[in-house]
Amino acid sequence: MAGIPLYFVDLQDDLDDFGFEDYGPDCDSMRITAFLDIPGQDNLTPLARLEKYAFSDNIFNRQIIARGLLDVFRDFSNNEEDFLTVMEIVVRLSEDAEPTVRTELMEQIPPIAIFLQESRPKFPTAFFEYLMPIVVRYLTDVNNQVRKAGQEALLILLEQDLVAQSDIENKVCPILLDLSAPDSDDEYKVEAVNIICKMASMLSRTTVEHMLLPRFCELCSDGKLFQVRKICAANFGDICNAVGQEATERLLIPKFFELCSDNVWGMRKACAECFMAVSYTTSPEVRRSKLSPLFISLISDTCRWVRQAAFQSLGPFISTFANPSSAGLYIREDGTLSIRPPTQDVNSSSCQPSNNITLMSSSTNATLPSSEQPMEIKPESSTEETSAEVNAKLSVENLKDTQEEGSDHCTNPGEDVSRSSQGDRVAAGVVEVTKDSSFPGVNSRLQSAEDVFNTFLYWRPPLPDISHDLELLQFKTEKHKDSCSVPCNNCVASNEIKKVLESLQEHIDDPDVQAQVQVLSAALRAAQFDSVGDCETKKMEESSGKLQNKTVSDETAVSDATCSQVVEDTFSSAAGQDNISDQATTSIRKSTDSEEQHRGTKVFLKKEQENNSPFEDDKSKLQDIIPQPLLDQYLSMTDPARAQTVDTEIAKHCAYSLPGVALTLGRQNWHCLKDTYETLASDVQWKVRRTLAFSIHELAVILGDQLTAADLVPIFNGFLKDLDEVRIGVLKHLYDFLKLLHADKRREYLYQLQEFVVTDNSRNWRFRYELAEQLILILELYNPNDVYDYLRHIALTLCSDKVSEVRWISFKLVVAILQKFYANNANALGLNFINELVVRFRHCSKWVGRQAFAFICQAVVEEECMPVDQFVEHLLPSLLSLASDPVPNVRVLLAKALRQTLLEKAYFKSVGNPHLEAAEETILALQSDRDQDVSFFATIKLKQGNVDSTSIEKQS
């Protein structure tokens, strides 16, 4: 029987004490497998001696035994009787009074369990009867270190799927529920909550939902310890992901609202940090109606740290609204974003947006922003639009917005019926109102509107008869017009917002009040957008006099109903602020007094005129993919004031999440982000520009070739001339960006590629290394003539770099260029390039150049990038002439090229080959070389890659 392996350092130092005093953590290489078999100790067997030392009075001896248990099991696992004896010793050792011994033992449990699973067929019985009870018992150990070791061991075992479901439900979960009970000790409760949150992702959904979820909900409302609530808040996203959407919306979302309004700012900060994970597990309706207003309350929190965390999570939260298929994109298995091939459009998903074909096509309209896409067919003879035509156009645009919103959120049959019927009612109302017009222009546009929305009508159920509802709506609108000089119900809400803002002007110096003012300002703009448009429409109607009152009243009523809902939703998001009284919110919703419509805040109006852009510019930021207040807050991250009141790096966070926001909005809404992107691209902080440079290729995939050429190429050109810290971001994905451009636009960068050779710091060799790697990929984007005229010079320059790593990757670039020429039948260019290589490298005065020539020849043969007859005619004679080179390093590489590559090819193995004799003579001469390394590589045929040529050059 083999001895028991123990750790030992100096056997001769103190044999009587077994040398344990000299044991250290770095003694893994000093293991003695027969330590207990040393003659003269006693007459005990190794197993009995193991038991003696395991229960020795010397604590250090017991620690060593516990630390070496894995090796003990390896020696005794073959004998069933000895194995059970060792198991009993482990159980007895787990009851040791010394905490350090128990800790050492628990740290060995996971590797022992893994070993037993791999080597023993009866692993479940041994593990469940002996080891698992120790892990469960240590969860309630009196020593803190032992408990932590037990918790870590439990997580490892769960991660490796070594714990049976019955043990989880009958042993582990009851212990954790007892430790997290309301009357439990505070320290135990905090640890239990932490372990519950960590193990939730490793258990089945049924186990988590039935056994742990009720206790987790109770702990979220724990009023005794804020540490418990903070742990729950920090891991809230993991719990939501573990239980799924239905349990999240039914049980966890109410608790999440409580945590987001907790009095301790650390709780609210933790909620802001995990907001994206929570949003990911909810339905689009809950995400839009509940979580969006809640996030607005966090982003305008009274605590700066909460606002900072919320702004950092704003972009990721917006990205949860994304539907990549609607933008003609899809995410690969490796996580990269790619353009969806046309053949995948039909069967890409079971629920497709109705405008998928338009967004996925490569036509002009598919890549233009929504503001530039033709909404209807315009008569060429018409030079002016009447007020009726303007209203008809707005109606069609609103109808398409409704269509896109319904198509972006794929709902199951029977889901959200009320919302769908409401959208149908509004759509039908617009169509019916427009039909009442007797003007030819309106009728022609109505026909085009029907053509545009055939798919919308096809996928929706039949429209109900709403003529009676329209009559009631028209009557209410006409009644309101009698008491209001401007036919726009949004004026009521707008003026009430101004009243609240006027009351806040006294405390405008407070940063918290400023945050609340910004939220209300966004709501005011949303209300004023449609009110201004209605006022302008009214003026046009009065001047032209060509539209009937019935049409104007109906369209106004429909648009007012929609806009009022928008304003009400916006105010519901701001109603959660502590410093805004419920009375003010109530007055905003209930007030209908016509006299108050002309009252406002003069101070705020003056400030709005100075700071805000015109309404025409603000309207260009409108979209229907995400809640507008979220987008407004995201766009405000570039405001310099945010850096002072929230976070100095808020612009960097904005730049980091911009591709995700752009993917969410889609290329049709790029106009909403264009100004923000240009602002970030010109930011004074190079870290912001660097972040954009690293992601510009992903943004180009999202926007498509036309928007990329119009909006991203100028910014890309600016990055090319920026600092090296910014240029490296562009360089790392240079191929990915250039391949998205048209051939004529791509060709413009041929000359600019030479600028990458020059860097701010010549020691920044990794920059040039990255350039060579990118050029290898870029070769396929250009024709052989362009490669010869432009890229060839860059490659030869890099081959002469001072840094060895740059030179070796450049040699591979040279081989790729040569392969490009011969693959495209440009033999003349290839021959000219070969002659240049021979002159530059074979006859180079420095041995490094001659060594490079040997490496290039070897790589040419390995890659088979040129015909063999061309190689033996133009390169082989120059290569064999290196056998007489005075530098051994050159001859070493020649020997490797001949022995490992050249002579292994079938062409040189054929009998009667005239070039085989010259190669064999060169090999014989190298085998008798005076240098040992040269003769070694010429004699021994090594496997490819065993000795890297790069290491040879480094050694020399």
SVG drawing of the C-alpha trace seen along z (x, -y; Angstrom):
<svg xmlns="http://www.w3.org/2000/svg" viewBox="-74 -87 107 90">
<polyline fill="none" stroke="black" stroke-width="0.4" points="0.0,0.0 1.3,-3.4 2.1,-5.9 0.0,-8.9 1.2,-12.1 1.9,-14.9 3.5,-18.3 7.0,-18.5 9.9,-20.9 13.0,-19.8 13.0,-16.1 16.4,-16.4 15.5,-19.4 13.4,-17.8 12.3,-14.3 10.8,-13.7 8.4,-16.6 7.7,-15.5 8.9,-18.8 5.4,-20.4 6.7,-23.5 8.5,-24.4 5.5,-23.8 4.5,-26.8 2.1,-27.6 4.8,-27.4 5.7,-23.8 3.6,-22.1 6.8,-20.9 8.2,-19.3 5.5,-16.6 6.7,-13.3 4.5,-10.4 5.9,-7.9 6.5,-10.2 4.5,-8.0 6.6,-5.0 9.8,-6.3 11.5,-3.4 11.8,-3.7 8.7,-5.8 6.3,-3.0 4.7,0.1 1.4,-1.4 0.0,-1.1 -0.3,-4.2 -4.0,-4.4 -3.6,-4.0 -0.9,-6.6 -3.2,-9.0 -5.8,-8.6 -3.1,-9.3 -2.0,-12.5 -5.6,-13.6 -6.4,-13.7 -3.0,-14.8 -2.7,-17.4 -0.6,-19.5 -3.1,-21.8 -0.7,-22.3 -0.6,-18.6 -4.4,-18.5 -4.3,-21.4 -1.8,-19.6 -4.0,-16.5 -7.1,-18.6 -5.2,-20.4 -3.9,-17.1 -7.2,-15.2 -7.5,-15.3 -4.2,-13.4 -5.3,-11.0 -8.5,-10.2 -6.4,-9.6 -4.4,-7.0 -7.2,-5.2 -10.1,-5.5 -9.3,-2.1 -9.9,-0.1 -13.6,-0.3 -12.8,0.5 -10.0,-2.0 -12.1,-4.6 -14.9,-4.3 -12.3,-4.5 -11.0,-7.8 -14.5,-9.1 -15.1,-8.4 -11.9,-10.2 -13.1,-13.2 -16.4,-13.3 -14.6,-13.2 -12.1,-15.8 -15.0,-18.1 -16.0,-18.3 -12.5,-19.6 -12.7,-22.4 -10.1,-24.5 -11.8,-26.8 -8.7,-26.8 -8.9,-23.1 -12.5,-23.2 -11.8,-26.0 -9.0,-24.0 -11.3,-21.0 -14.2,-22.9 -11.9,-24.3 -11.0,-20.8 -14.6,-19.6 -15.3,-20.9 -12.1,-19.4 -12.7,-16.2 -16.3,-16.0 -15.2,-16.7 -12.5,-14.0 -15.0,-11.5 -17.5,-12.2 -14.9,-11.5 -13.3,-8.4 -15.9,-6.6 -19.1,-5.0 -20.8,-5.3 -20.1,-9.0 -23.7,-10.0 -23.9,-7.8 -20.5,-8.7 -21.0,-12.4 -24.6,-12.7 -23.9,-10.5 -20.6,-11.9 -19.7,-15.3 -23.0,-17.1 -24.0,-17.1 -20.7,-18.7 -21.4,-21.5 -24.9,-22.1 -23.7,-22.0 -21.0,-24.6 -23.6,-27.1 -24.6,-27.6 -21.1,-27.3 -20.3,-29.7 -17.1,-30.9 -17.4,-33.5 -14.5,-32.1 -15.9,-28.6 -19.3,-29.8 -17.8,-31.8 -15.8,-28.7 -19.0,-26.7 -20.9,-29.2 -18.2,-29.3 -18.1,-25.5 -21.8,-25.3 -21.8,-27.7 -19.0,-25.8 -20.9,-22.5 -24.1,-24.1 -22.3,-25.6 -20.8,-22.2 -24.2,-20.6 -23.0,-18.2 -25.9,-18.7 -29.0,-16.7 -32.4,-18.4 -33.6,-16.6 -30.7,-17.9 -31.4,-21.4 -35.1,-21.3 -34.8,-19.3 -31.4,-20.4 -30.0,-23.6 -33.2,-25.7 -34.6,-25.0 -31.4,-26.1 -31.3,-29.3 -34.9,-30.1 -34.2,-29.6 -31.2,-31.8 -33.1,-34.6 -36.1,-34.5 -37.2,-37.8 -36.1,-36.6 -32.7,-35.4 -29.4,-36.9 -28.4,-39.9 -25.1,-38.6 -26.6,-35.2 -29.5,-37.0 -27.2,-39.1 -25.1,-36.1 -28.2,-34.0 -29.7,-36.7 -26.4,-37.0 -26.2,-33.2 -29.9,-33.1 -29.3,-35.8 -26.2,-34.1 -27.6,-30.6 -30.9,-31.7 -29.3,-31.6 -28.1,-28.1 -31.4,-26.5 -34.4,-25.6 -37.1,-28.2 -39.6,-26.1 -37.4,-25.8 -36.6,-29.5 -40.2,-30.6 -41.8,-28.2 -39.2,-28.1 -37.0,-31.3 -39.1,-33.9 -41.6,-34.5 -38.7,-35.0 -36.9,-37.3 -40.0,-39.5 -40.2,-39.7 -36.5,-40.6 -37.0,-43.4 -39.3,-45.1 -37.0,-44.3 -37.2,-47.4 -34.6,-46.4 -31.5,-46.1 -30.8,-48.2 -27.9,-45.9 -30.5,-43.2 -32.5,-45.5 -29.3,-46.7 -28.3,-43.1 -31.8,-42.5 -31.6,-45.6 -28.1,-44.8 -29.2,-41.3 -32.7,-42.1 -32.0,-41.6 -30.6,-38.1 -33.7,-37.1 -36.0,-38.5 -34.1,-36.5 -34.3,-33.4 -38.1,-33.5 -39.2,-34.7 -41.5,-37.4 -44.8,-36.4 -43.5,-36.2 -41.4,-39.3 -44.4,-41.4 -46.7,-39.9 -44.5,-39.8 -41.2,-41.6 -42.1,-44.8 -44.1,-46.1 -41.1,-45.4 -38.8,-47.1 -40.9,-50.2 -40.5,-50.1 -36.8,-49.8 -36.6,-52.6 -38.3,-54.9 -36.3,-53.7 -35.1,-56.4 -31.5,-55.1 -29.8,-56.5 -27.7,-53.4 -30.8,-51.3 -31.9,-53.6 -28.5,-53.6 -28.4,-49.8 -31.8,-49.8 -30.5,-52.2 -27.5,-50.0 -29.6,-46.8 -32.4,-48.6 -31.5,-47.1 -31.6,-43.5 -35.0,-44.1 -36.3,-45.7 -35.0,-42.8 -37.4,-40.3 -40.5,-42.4 -43.0,-42.8 -42.8,-45.9 -46.1,-47.2 -44.7,-47.1 -41.4,-48.4 -43.0,-51.4 -45.9,-52.2 -44.3,-51.4 -40.5,-51.2 -40.0,-54.2 -41.7,-56.7 -39.9,-55.0 -36.5,-55.5 -37.3,-59.1 -37.8,-59.5 -34.3,-57.9 -32.6,-60.1 -34.0,-63.2 -33.3,-61.9 -32.2,-64.3 -29.0,-62.4 -26.2,-63.0 -24.9,-59.4 -28.3,-58.0 -28.5,-60.4 -25.0,-59.4 -25.9,-55.6 -29.1,-56.3 -27.4,-58.2 -24.9,-55.4 -27.8,-52.9 -29.9,-55.1 -28.4,-53.9 -28.5,-50.2 -32.1,-50.6 -33.1,-52.3 -31.5,-49.3 -34.0,-47.0 -36.6,-48.6 -34.6,-47.4 -35.9,-45.1 -33.0,-44.4 -35.1,-42.7 -37.0,-45.9 -33.7,-47.6 -32.7,-44.8 -30.1,-43.5 -29.5,-40.4 -27.1,-39.3 -24.9,-36.3 -24.1,-33.6 -20.7,-35.2 -22.5,-38.5 -21.5,-40.5 -24.1,-42.6 -24.6,-41.9 -26.9,-42.9 -29.7,-40.4 -29.5,-38.7 -32.6,-39.2 -33.4,-35.5 -33.8,-35.5 -36.4,-38.3 -39.4,-36.1 -38.8,-33.5 -36.7,-35.5 -39.3,-35.5 -42.9,-34.4 -43.9,-38.0 -42.6,-40.5 -43.1,-44.2 -45.3,-45.2 -42.6,-47.5 -39.8,-45.0 -39.3,-44.9 -39.0,-48.6 -36.4,-48.8 -34.4,-45.8 -34.1,-46.8 -31.0,-48.5 -33.0,-51.2 -32.7,-54.8 -35.9,-55.1 -34.8,-52.3 -31.7,-54.2 -33.2,-57.7 -34.5,-59.1 -38.2,-59.1 -38.3,-62.8 -36.8,-62.4 -38.8,-59.4 -41.7,-60.1 -44.9,-59.6 -47.2,-60.0 -47.1,-60.7 -46.9,-64.4 -48.3,-65.8 -45.5,-67.4 -47.7,-70.3 -48.5,-71.4 -46.2,-74.2 -48.0,-75.0 -49.8,-73.0 -53.1,-74.1 -54.0,-73.9 -56.2,-70.8 -53.2,-69.2 -51.0,-69.9 -53.6,-68.4 -53.9,-65.4 -50.2,-64.9 -50.0,-65.1 -52.8,-62.6 -51.0,-60.1 -47.8,-60.6 -49.6,-60.1 -51.2,-57.0 -47.9,-55.6 -46.5,-56.3 -49.3,-54.3 -48.6,-51.5 -44.9,-51.4 -45.6,-51.4 -47.9,-48.5 -45.5,-46.6 -42.4,-47.1 -44.0,-45.4 -44.8,-41.9 -47.9,-41.0 -49.6,-37.6 -53.1,-37.2 -55.6,-38.6 -52.9,-40.6 -53.4,-44.3 -56.8,-44.3 -57.9,-47.6 -54.8,-49.3 -55.2,-47.8 -58.8,-48.8 -58.0,-52.3 -55.3,-52.6 -57.8,-51.3 -60.4,-53.9 -57.9,-56.7 -56.8,-55.5 -60.3,-55.1 -61.2,-58.5 -58.4,-60.1 -59.4,-58.3 -63.1,-59.2 -62.4,-62.8 -60.2,-63.1 -62.9,-61.6 -65.3,-64.3 -63.1,-66.8 -64.2,-67.7 -60.9,-69.1 -59.1,-67.2 -55.7,-67.5 -57.0,-65.9 -58.7,-63.1 -55.5,-62.3 -53.5,-62.1 -56.1,-59.9 -55.8,-57.4 -52.0,-57.3 -52.5,-56.9 -54.7,-53.9 -52.0,-52.4 -49.3,-52.9 -51.3,-51.3 -52.7,-48.3 -50.4,-46.0 -51.6,-47.7 -55.2,-47.2 -54.5,-43.6 -52.9,-42.5 -55.5,-44.2 -59.1,-43.0 -61.9,-44.8 -62.3,-48.4 -65.5,-49.0 -68.1,-51.6 -67.0,-54.7 -69.2,-57.3 -71.1,-57.8 -67.9,-58.3 -66.7,-60.8 -69.9,-62.8 -69.5,-63.0 -65.8,-63.9 -66.6,-66.6 -69.3,-68.0 -66.9,-68.2 -64.3,-69.9 -66.7,-72.5 -67.9,-73.2 -64.4,-73.7 -63.6,-76.1 -66.3,-78.5 -64.3,-79.1 -60.8,-79.0 -59.3,-81.3 -56.9,-78.7 -58.3,-75.2 -55.8,-73.1 -56.4,-71.3 -52.7,-71.0 -52.5,-74.6 -54.2,-73.8 -51.6,-71.3 -48.8,-73.6 -49.8,-76.5 -50.3,-74.4 -46.8,-73.1 -45.6,-76.6 -47.3,-77.4 -45.5,-74.6 -42.2,-75.7 -42.9,-79.3 -43.3,-78.0 -39.9,-76.3 -38.0,-79.3 -37.5,-80.5 -35.3,-77.5 -33.7,-77.2 -30.2,-77.3 -30.8,-73.8 -29.4,-71.1 -32.3,-68.8 -34.8,-71.4 -32.9,-71.8 -33.3,-68.1 -37.0,-68.4 -37.3,-71.4 -35.6,-69.5 -38.2,-66.7 -41.0,-69.2 -39.3,-71.0 -39.4,-67.8 -43.1,-67.4 -43.7,-71.0 -42.0,-70.5 -44.0,-67.3 -47.2,-69.3 -46.2,-72.3 -45.1,-70.4 -48.6,-69.6 -50.1,-72.8 -47.8,-74.9 -48.6,-72.8 -52.3,-73.2 -51.9,-77.0 -50.0,-77.2 -52.6,-75.0 -55.3,-77.3 -53.6,-80.4 -53.1,-78.7 -56.8,-77.8 -57.9,-81.3 -55.7,-82.8 -56.7,-80.4 -60.3,-79.8 -60.4,-76.6 -61.1,-74.0 -64.4,-73.3 -64.9,-73.7 -66.0,-70.1 -62.7,-68.7 -60.7,-71.0 -62.7,-70.1 -62.5,-66.4 -58.8,-66.4 -58.1,-68.7 -60.2,-66.4 -58.3,-63.3 -54.9,-64.9 -55.9,-66.5 -57.0,-63.2 -53.6,-61.6 -51.5,-64.5 -53.4,-64.7 -52.6,-61.1 -48.9,-61.8 -48.9,-64.7 -50.6,-62.7 -48.1,-59.9 -45.3,-62.3 -46.6,-63.8 -47.2,-60.4 -43.4,-59.9 -42.6,-63.1 -45.3,-62.7 -43.0,-60.5 -40.7,-63.4 -40.6,-64.2 -40.4,-68.0 -43.4,-68.2 -46.6,-68.2 -49.5,-66.0 -51.7,-69.1 -49.7,-70.6 -50.0,-67.4 -53.7,-67.2 -54.2,-70.8 -52.4,-70.1 -54.8,-67.3 -58.1,-68.8 -57.8,-72.4 -60.0,-73.4 -60.5,-77.1 -60.2,-79.0 -58.9,-82.1 -55.8,-80.3 -54.8,-79.3 -53.1,-82.6 -51.3,-82.7 -47.7,-81.5 -44.3,-81.9 -42.6,-84.9 -39.2,-83.9 -39.4,-80.4 -40.6,-81.5 -37.6,-83.8 -35.3,-81.0 -36.9,-78.6 -36.4,-81.0 -32.7,-81.4 -31.8,-77.8 -34.1,-75.7 -33.9,-75.3 -36.9,-76.2 -39.9,-73.9 -39.0,-72.8 -35.7,-71.4 -37.3,-69.8 -39.9,-68.1 -37.0,-66.4 -36.1,-64.6 -39.6,-63.0 -40.0,-59.2 -42.3,-56.5 -39.8,-53.6 -39.0,-54.6 -40.7,-57.0 -39.8,-60.5 -38.6,-61.6 -36.0,-58.9 -34.6,-60.1 -34.7,-63.7 -32.7,-62.8 -30.2,-60.8 -29.7,-63.7 -29.1,-66.0 -26.1,-63.9 -23.9,-66.1 -24.9,-69.2 -21.9,-70.7 -24.1,-71.4 -24.6,-67.7 -20.8,-67.2 -21.0,-69.6 -24.2,-68.4 -24.1,-64.7 -20.8,-63.2 -17.6,-64.5 -17.5,-61.4 -21.2,-61.5 -20.3,-62.3 -18.2,-59.1 -21.1,-57.0 -23.3,-58.6 -20.8,-57.8 -20.4,-54.2 -24.1,-53.4 -24.8,-55.3 -24.6,-52.3 -27.2,-50.5 -29.5,-53.5 -29.0,-53.9 -29.9,-50.2 -33.0,-50.7 -34.2,-53.7 -33.3,-52.3 -31.8,-54.1 -35.1,-55.7 -34.7,-57.7 -31.0,-58.5 -31.9,-62.2 -32.7,-62.1 -29.1,-61.2 -27.2,-62.9 -26.5,-66.1 -25.6,-64.3 -23.1,-62.1 -21.5,-65.1 -21.3,-66.8 -19.6,-63.8 -17.2,-63.5 -16.0,-67.0 -15.8,-66.6 -12.7,-68.1 -12.1,-64.8 -10.1,-62.4 -11.6,-59.5 -15.0,-60.4 -13.7,-60.5 -11.8,-57.3 -15.0,-55.5 -16.8,-56.6 -13.8,-55.6 -13.9,-52.0 -17.7,-51.7 -18.0,-53.6 -17.9,-50.4 -20.9,-49.0 -22.8,-52.2 -22.1,-52.0 -23.7,-48.6 -26.8,-50.0 -27.1,-53.0 -26.4,-51.5 -24.1,-52.6 -25.9,-55.8 -26.2,-57.3 -22.7,-56.2 -21.3,-58.0 -23.3,-61.1 -22.9,-61.4 -20.2,-59.0 -17.5,-59.4 -16.7,-63.0 -16.4,-62.0 -14.3,-59.0 -12.0,-61.3 -11.6,-63.5 -10.7,-60.5 -7.9,-59.6 -6.2,-62.9 -6.8,-62.7 -4.5,-61.6 -3.0,-58.1 -5.3,-57.1 -8.3,-57.9 -6.8,-56.7 -6.2,-53.2 -9.9,-52.8 -10.5,-53.5 -7.5,-51.4 -8.6,-48.2 -11.8,-48.1 -10.5,-49.7 -11.5,-46.7 -14.9,-46.5 -15.6,-50.1 -14.2,-50.2 -16.0,-47.2 -19.3,-48.9 -18.5,-51.8 -19.0,-51.9 -16.0,-51.1 -15.5,-54.7 -15.7,-56.1 -13.5,-53.3 -10.8,-54.1 -10.4,-57.6 -8.8,-56.1 -5.9,-54.4 -3.7,-57.4 -4.8,-58.2 -3.7,-54.7 -0.1,-55.9 -0.8,-58.3 -1.1,-55.4 2.6,-54.7 3.4,-57.9 2.5,-58.0 2.8,-60.6 5.2,-58.4 7.6,-56.2 7.8,-53.7 4.1,-52.9 5.0,-49.9 1.7,-48.1 0.0,-50.8 2.1,-49.8 1.5,-46.1 -2.2,-46.6 -1.9,-48.4 -0.2,-45.4 -2.9,-43.1 -5.6,-45.3 -3.9,-45.6 -3.9,-41.8 -7.7,-42.0 -8.0,-45.1 -6.3,-43.6 -9.5,-41.9 -11.3,-45.3 -9.0,-46.6 -7.9,-45.5 -4.3,-44.4 -3.3,-47.7 -4.4,-49.7 -2.6,-47.3 0.6,-47.6 0.4,-51.4 -0.5,-52.2 -0.4,-49.2 2.9,-47.8 4.8,-50.8 3.3,-50.6 4.1,-46.9 7.7,-47.4 8.0,-50.3 6.7,-48.1 9.1,-45.4 12.0,-47.7 10.5,-48.6 12.8,-48.8 10.6,-46.4 10.8,-42.7 7.1,-42.0 6.2,-44.6 8.6,-43.1 7.4,-39.6 3.7,-40.5 4.7,-42.7 6.4,-39.7 3.1,-37.9 1.5,-41.0 4.1,-40.8 3.1,-37.2 -0.6,-38.1 0.1,-40.8 2.0,-38.4 -0.9,-35.9 -3.3,-38.7 -1.5,-39.3 -1.3,-35.7 -4.9,-34.9 -6.1,-37.7 -3.9,-36.7 -1.8,-39.8 1.4,-37.9 3.3,-40.9 2.7,-42.8 3.7,-39.7 6.9,-39.4 7.8,-43.0 7.1,-42.6 9.3,-39.5 12.2,-41.4 11.8,-44.2 11.8,-41.7 15.0,-40.1 16.7,-43.5 15.5,-44.8 15.9,-41.7 18.1,-39.1 20.9,-41.6 20.3,-43.7 23.5,-44.8 21.9,-43.8 21.5,-40.2 18.0,-40.9 16.9,-41.7 18.4,-38.4 16.8,-36.5 13.5,-38.1 13.9,-36.9 14.3,-33.3 11.1,-33.6 9.1,-35.2 10.2,-32.3 9.1,-29.8 5.7,-31.4 5.2,-31.6 5.7,-27.8 3.5,-27.1 0.6,-29.3 1.0,-28.2 0.3,-31.7 2.1,-31.4 2.7,-28.7 5.6,-26.3 7.2,-26.9 7.3,-30.6 8.8,-30.1 11.6,-27.8 12.4,-30.2 12.4,-33.5 12.9,-32.8 14.5,-29.4 18.0,-30.4 18.2,-33.4 17.0,-31.4 19.6,-28.6 22.4,-31.2 21.8,-32.1 23.7,-28.9 26.9,-30.8 25.7,-33.7 28.2,-34.6 25.5,-35.0 24.3,-31.8 20.8,-33.2 20.2,-33.5 21.4,-29.9 19.2,-28.6 16.1,-30.0 17.2,-28.7 17.6,-25.2 14.1,-25.4 12.6,-26.6 14.2,-23.7 13.8,-20.9 10.3,-21.7 8.6,-23.3 10.2,-23.1 11.2,-19.4 7.8,-18.4 6.0,-19.5 5.0,-16.9 6.7,-18.9 10.1,-18.4 9.5,-14.7 8.9,-13.7 11.7,-11.7 13.7,-13.5 12.9,-17.0 15.8,-19.1 15.5,-21.4 15.5,-18.6 19.2,-18.0 20.1,-21.6 18.0,-21.7 19.4,-18.4 23.0,-19.6 22.2,-22.7 20.7,-20.6 23.9,-18.5 26.0,-21.5 23.9,-22.9 24.1,-19.6 27.8,-19.9 27.7,-23.6 30.1,-24.6 27.2,-26.2 25.3,-23.6 21.9,-25.3 22.2,-25.3 23.2,-21.6 20.4,-20.8 17.6,-22.3 19.1,-20.9 19.1,-17.4 16.1,-17.1 12.6,-17.4 10.6,-19.2 6.8,-19.5 5.5,-22.7 5.3,-25.3 7.5,-23.7 10.2,-26.3 8.9,-29.6 11.1,-31.7 10.2,-34.8 11.9,-33.3 15.0,-32.6 15.3,-36.2 14.7,-37.3 17.5,-35.0 19.9,-36.4"/>
</svg>
